[in-house]
């Protein structure tokens, strides 16, 4: 059994069916093709598979799609009266990550754990140190249930929005025309609060979706924005041989029709209509309301795309497209119970949390960011930092048990621990890992562990397993396993080695400017 980056890889096939033959060591496994397990799940017991469309069956190309969303949002704000200088900002995919929290009172982006403890705090693109964080949050803690103030950016659609919040704060902070205040910016008699800017961005986002602007631009260039994978019709065909299949999407019929035709139409493949891959198709579901009371179920006229008058109360008609409805109606139409359904989606709240808590459906969370997470873990330099972080964690615990250890060694050890944590987080991007900060799980990771029965980089990874397969827990991505204790007499040498690594910038310029590790302590705050 091998431990690598927190994943326990067992070579016994009863633990996991690795898609590719490996030599008894996790380092040789194709982890991008693996399905990770939180709770045991037997596919043989699944009688119905449900799929979301956006970012699940329809995988959008990153960062092209996020860049498009950002530009449309930015341009909408400028058309609303925001300064034209904002047009100079371009989307940077290395900055935003899912699961951040926006504080609409102070304009800060926060990375937190499940309890609300602040792990990372940025104001615009400035990473705040411990003392600066204290000015905003004396306890380094937020009340997550204050949803009027704190907005969780949990979806992949939120990435462009996340970056725009940082751009707005960055612009107004640096502009000489505006005076910086804790809760906004002042220009003469005009006060622009962070709260009002937050509302403007939310309104702009709603405008893009309500008017179909983003969808229209996407459909004009599907090859640029949507990944077309020949394995998708294979997956749906194989599932339909053993179970029922339904599609439940918040998108409207016309957009769904265009996207699914594009995804399932291959010159060398079957020429059957895309709707024949599903037993039931439901559009305009308005998730997460879909998993509660839902809305009126109506039929869609597939010739015109318009809704037919009245509530549909009949039996399931194959090839028919429905609009609205609820998860209870889906169960009735397909004659299945909640525990018999495996629902696959990318939205941890709208798809996974609500379907699990309210309906008891089995859940499969699609997390495309795992590709980057696994890539970092496979990198040798990152692997070194993971190892050092584990060693340092153990060593610090032993120091605290020894009352004779000098205080100076405590402080220097803690400093090195923070430096390693900071260096490790930068391997993932400017906001660090999606799943953790150092060894602390993020809010997103905690929700993933709690509500997703299984999770993977892509729903197509189901093709790597027989449909009688038992996914046996645990195979958890986000936990760190302890290694052997580092000897005390080796630690001084270790500190010097790490300091020499993290305090030396390549060619004298690491590109981090004010956030350089050489000149600044780590940005992550201790919890």
Beta strands, then each sheet from edge to edge (+ up, - down):
strand 1: 2-4
strand 2: 7-9
strand 3: 36-37
strand 4: 41-42
strand 5: 48-51
strand 6: 100-103
strand 7: 108-112
strand 8: 118-123
strand 9: 126-127
strand 10: 150-153
strand 11: 179-181
strand 12: 184-187
strand 13: 190-193
strand 14: 244-248
strand 15: 280-283
strand 16: 297-299
strand 17: 321-324
strand 18: 341-345
strand 19: 362-366
strand 20: 436-437
strand 21: 440-441
strand 22: 454-456
strand 23: 470-471
sheet 1: 1+ 2-
sheet 2: 3+ 22- 19- 18- 5- 14- 15- 17- 16+
sheet 3: 4+ 23-
sheet 4: 9+ 8- 7+ 6- 10+
sheet 5: 11+ 12- 13+
sheet 6: 20+ 21-
end
